[in-house]
Amino acid sequence: MKNRWTLEGKTALVTGGTKGIGLAIVKELHDLGAYVFIVGRSFEALDEVISSINLNTDRVDGSLADVSKTEDRNRIVDVIEKKWDRLDILVNNVGTNIRKKSIEFSEEEIEFLLNTNLKSAFDLSRKLHNALKKSGEGCIVNISSVAGLTHLQTGAVYGMTKAAMVQMTKNLACEWAEDNIRVNAVAPWYIETPLAKQVLKDSDYLESVLTRTPMKRIGKPVEVSAATAFLCMPAASYITGQCLAVDGGFSVYGF
């Protein structure tokens, strides 16, 4: 029973792991015994996570990369394949947003969001398929959003990428089950992260968010990281192709 609730000795790659939800996931996986490789775009943030946040640095490493770029994704895959003989866990966490009305987006902005939020996750998953297969119990968790489940004021392009990520999760789960790779998604609502705080500082907007949230509060990064870690554990060994909403009841709240 005890071994079902641990990640002892597991190898994990977390994209966007230097702040917010990604940082919480890094800490959670590390505390459960995993070796964690972090991908981030800021050397200072990466160095702080690896050396200054109470982590066992023997089990934490990282690299600078912008996973929206093909060449950076290829480099990360090469690093992982040289570092470990297999990959047990891939957390596709990187994501960003540009908040505009649909008719106001430029082609460059649309491409940027598609590449960052969706293509990066699909491409990394495909290129790391062999390493995950070698695990014998590989696991992918895609950090989606409730914006991929229903309309939000976050904008159409962001919602499109997150909805596509949920569908990608289902397809890969079915396609790669024969390789003993499970694929799931987590869909957060508003969480206390730097990205969300930019919007929630508007008191009227915050009140409207809380009104639509049955639990009447904003979520915490550790609540997303706990759900993510569970999906990576042997305890979740028969769960695949699912999207777990971590949203205080938002996505099921009617009238």
C-alpha positions as CSV (number, residue, x, y, z in Angstrom):
1,M,0.0,0.0,0.0
2,K,2.8,2.4,0.9
3,N,4.5,2.2,-2.5
4,R,1.3,3.2,-4.2
5,W,1.5,6.7,-2.7
6,T,5.1,7.7,-3.5
7,L,7.2,8.8,-6.4
8,E,10.4,7.6,-4.9
9,G,13.1,7.2,-7.5
10,K,10.9,8.4,-10.4
11,T,12.3,10.7,-13.1
12,A,10.3,13.8,-14.0
13,L,10.5,16.6,-16.5
14,V,8.4,19.8,-15.7
15,T,8.2,22.6,-18.2
16,G,7.7,26.1,-16.8
17,G,8.8,25.0,-13.4
18,T,10.2,28.2,-11.9
19,K,7.0,29.9,-10.7
20,G,3.3,29.5,-10.0
21,I,1.7,26.2,-10.6
22,G,4.9,24.8,-12.2
23,L,7.0,25.6,-9.2
24,A,4.4,24.0,-6.9
25,I,4.5,20.8,-9.0
26,V,8.3,20.7,-8.9
27,K,8.3,20.9,-5.1
28,E,5.5,18.3,-4.8
29,L,7.2,15.8,-7.0
30,H,10.5,16.4,-5.3
31,D,9.0,16.0,-1.8
32,L,7.5,12.7,-2.9
33,G,10.9,11.3,-3.9
34,A,11.2,12.1,-7.6
35,Y,14.3,13.3,-9.5
36,V,13.0,16.5,-11.2
37,F,14.4,18.3,-14.2
38,I,13.0,21.8,-14.6
39,V,12.7,23.8,-17.8
40,G,12.5,27.6,-17.5
41,R,13.3,30.8,-19.5
42,S,15.0,32.7,-16.7
43,F,18.4,31.8,-15.4
44,E,17.9,33.6,-12.2
45,A,14.6,31.9,-11.4
46,L,16.0,28.5,-12.4
47,D,19.0,29.0,-10.2
48,E,16.9,30.1,-7.3
49,V,14.6,27.0,-7.5
50,I,17.5,24.6,-7.8
51,S,19.7,26.1,-5.1
52,S,17.7,28.2,-2.7
53,I,14.3,26.6,-2.1
54,N,14.9,23.8,0.4
55,L,15.3,21.2,-2.3
56,N,17.8,18.3,-2.4
57,T,19.9,19.5,-5.2
58,D,21.0,15.9,-5.9
59,R,17.5,15.3,-7.2
60,V,16.9,18.7,-8.9
61,D,18.4,19.9,-12.1
62,G,17.3,22.2,-14.9
63,S,18.0,24.0,-18.2
64,L,17.1,27.2,-19.9
65,A,14.7,26.7,-22.8
66,D,11.8,28.3,-24.5
67,V,9.6,25.4,-25.4
68,S,7.7,27.4,-27.9
69,K,10.7,27.0,-30.1
70,T,11.5,23.8,-32.0
71,E,15.2,24.0,-31.5
72,D,14.9,24.4,-27.7
73,R,12.5,21.4,-27.5
74,N,14.9,19.3,-29.4
75,R,17.7,20.3,-27.1
76,I,15.7,19.4,-24.0
77,V,14.8,16.0,-25.4
78,D,18.5,15.4,-26.1
79,V,19.4,16.4,-22.5
80,I,16.8,14.1,-21.0
81,E,17.8,11.1,-23.1
82,K,21.5,11.6,-22.1
83,K,20.7,12.2,-18.5
84,W,18.4,9.3,-17.8
85,D,17.8,5.9,-19.3
86,R,14.1,6.5,-19.2
87,L,11.5,9.2,-18.3
88,D,8.8,8.3,-15.9
89,I,6.9,11.6,-15.7
90,L,6.3,14.5,-18.2
91,V,4.4,17.5,-16.9
92,N,3.5,19.9,-19.8
93,N,2.9,22.9,-17.7
94,V,4.1,25.8,-19.8
95,G,1.3,28.2,-20.8
96,T,0.6,31.9,-21.3
97,N,-2.1,34.2,-22.5
98,I,-2.8,37.4,-24.4
99,R,-6.2,38.8,-23.4
100,K,-8.0,40.3,-26.4
101,K,-11.2,40.1,-28.3
102,S,-11.0,37.5,-31.1
103,I,-11.0,40.0,-34.0
104,E,-8.1,42.0,-32.4
105,F,-5.5,39.2,-32.4
106,S,-2.6,39.5,-34.9
107,E,-1.4,36.4,-36.7
108,E,1.9,36.5,-34.7
109,E,0.0,36.5,-31.4
110,I,-2.1,33.6,-32.5
111,E,0.9,31.6,-33.6
112,F,2.7,32.4,-30.3
113,L,-0.1,31.1,-28.2
114,L,-0.6,28.0,-30.2
115,N,3.1,27.2,-30.2
116,T,3.5,28.0,-26.5
117,N,0.4,26.4,-25.0
118,L,-0.3,23.5,-27.4
119,K,2.4,22.6,-29.9
120,S,5.1,22.5,-27.3
121,A,3.2,19.9,-25.3
122,F,2.3,17.8,-28.3
123,D,5.8,17.9,-29.7
124,L,7.6,17.2,-26.4
125,S,5.2,14.3,-25.7
126,R,5.9,12.8,-29.1
127,K,9.6,13.2,-28.9
128,L,9.8,11.8,-25.4
129,H,7.5,8.9,-26.2
130,N,10.4,6.4,-26.4
131,A,11.8,7.5,-23.1
132,L,8.4,7.3,-21.4
133,K,7.9,3.8,-23.0
134,K,11.1,2.6,-21.5
135,S,9.8,3.5,-18.1
136,G,7.2,0.7,-18.3
137,E,4.8,3.0,-16.4
138,G,5.2,6.3,-18.1
139,C,2.9,9.2,-17.2
140,I,2.1,12.5,-18.8
141,V,0.1,15.2,-17.1
142,N,-1.0,18.2,-19.2
143,I,-1.9,21.4,-17.4
144,S,-4.9,22.6,-19.2
145,S,-7.6,25.0,-17.8
146,V,-11.3,25.2,-17.2
147,A,-11.1,27.7,-20.1
148,G,-10.8,24.6,-22.2
149,L,-14.0,23.2,-20.8
150,T,-16.3,26.2,-21.0
151,H,-16.3,29.9,-22.2
152,L,-14.3,32.3,-20.0
153,Q,-13.3,35.9,-20.4
154,T,-9.7,34.8,-20.9
155,G,-10.1,34.9,-24.7
156,A,-10.8,32.5,-27.6
157,V,-7.3,31.6,-28.5
158,Y,-6.3,30.6,-25.0
159,G,-9.5,28.6,-24.6
160,M,-8.8,26.9,-28.0
161,T,-5.4,25.8,-26.9
162,K,-6.6,24.4,-23.6
163,A,-9.5,22.6,-25.2
164,A,-7.2,21.1,-27.7
165,M,-4.9,20.0,-24.9
166,V,-7.8,18.1,-23.3
167,Q,-8.6,16.3,-26.6
168,M,-4.9,15.6,-27.1
169,T,-4.9,14.0,-23.7
170,K,-7.7,11.7,-24.7
171,N,-6.1,10.7,-28.0
172,L,-2.7,10.0,-26.6
173,A,-4.1,8.1,-23.7
174,C,-5.8,5.7,-26.0
175,E,-3.0,5.5,-28.6
176,W,-0.2,5.0,-26.0
177,A,-2.0,2.7,-23.5
178,E,-0.4,-0.3,-25.3
179,D,3.0,1.3,-24.4
180,N,2.0,1.5,-20.7
181,I,2.0,5.3,-20.9
182,R,-0.9,7.0,-19.1
183,V,-2.0,10.5,-20.2
184,N,-4.2,12.8,-18.1
185,A,-4.9,16.5,-17.7
186,V,-5.6,18.9,-14.9
187,A,-7.8,21.9,-15.5
188,P,-7.4,24.7,-12.9
189,W,-9.7,27.7,-12.4
190,Y,-8.2,30.9,-11.0
191,I,-5.2,30.0,-8.9
192,E,-2.9,32.4,-6.9
193,T,-0.2,32.8,-9.4
194,P,1.6,35.8,-10.8
195,L,-0.3,35.5,-14.1
196,A,-3.7,35.4,-12.3
197,K,-2.9,38.2,-9.9
198,Q,-2.6,40.7,-12.8
199,V,-6.3,40.2,-13.5
200,L,-7.6,39.6,-9.9
201,K,-6.3,42.9,-8.6
202,D,-9.4,44.3,-10.1
203,S,-11.8,44.0,-7.1
204,D,-14.9,44.0,-9.2
205,Y,-13.6,41.2,-11.4
206,L,-12.4,39.3,-8.4
207,E,-15.9,39.5,-6.9
208,S,-17.4,38.2,-10.1
209,V,-15.0,35.2,-10.0
210,L,-15.8,34.4,-6.4
211,T,-19.5,34.6,-7.2
212,R,-19.2,31.9,-9.8
213,T,-17.1,29.7,-7.5
214,P,-19.1,27.5,-5.1
215,M,-16.1,27.3,-2.6
216,K,-15.9,31.2,-2.7
217,R,-12.1,31.4,-2.9
218,I,-9.2,31.4,-5.3
219,G,-7.3,28.2,-5.5
220,K,-3.7,27.6,-4.3
221,P,-0.8,26.3,-6.5
222,V,-0.4,23.4,-4.0
223,E,-3.9,22.3,-4.7
224,V,-3.1,21.9,-8.4
225,S,0.3,20.2,-7.6
226,A,-1.4,17.7,-5.3
227,A,-3.8,16.6,-8.1
228,T,-0.9,16.4,-10.6
229,A,1.2,14.3,-8.3
230,F,-1.7,11.9,-7.6
231,L,-2.1,11.3,-11.3
232,C,1.6,10.4,-11.5
233,M,1.5,7.9,-8.7
234,P,1.0,4.1,-8.9
235,A,-2.2,4.7,-6.9
236,A,-3.6,6.2,-10.2
237,S,-2.4,3.3,-12.3
238,Y,-5.9,2.7,-13.9
239,I,-6.6,6.3,-14.6
240,T,-5.9,7.6,-18.1
241,G,-7.5,9.9,-20.6
242,Q,-9.1,12.0,-17.9
243,C,-9.3,15.7,-17.2
244,L,-9.5,16.6,-13.5
245,A,-10.9,20.1,-12.8
246,V,-9.3,21.8,-9.8
247,D,-11.7,24.6,-9.7
248,G,-13.7,24.9,-6.4
249,G,-16.8,23.6,-8.2
250,F,-16.8,26.3,-10.9
251,S,-17.2,24.0,-13.9
252,V,-20.3,22.2,-12.5
253,Y,-22.0,25.3,-11.1
254,G,-25.3,26.0,-12.8
255,F,-28.0,28.2,-11.5
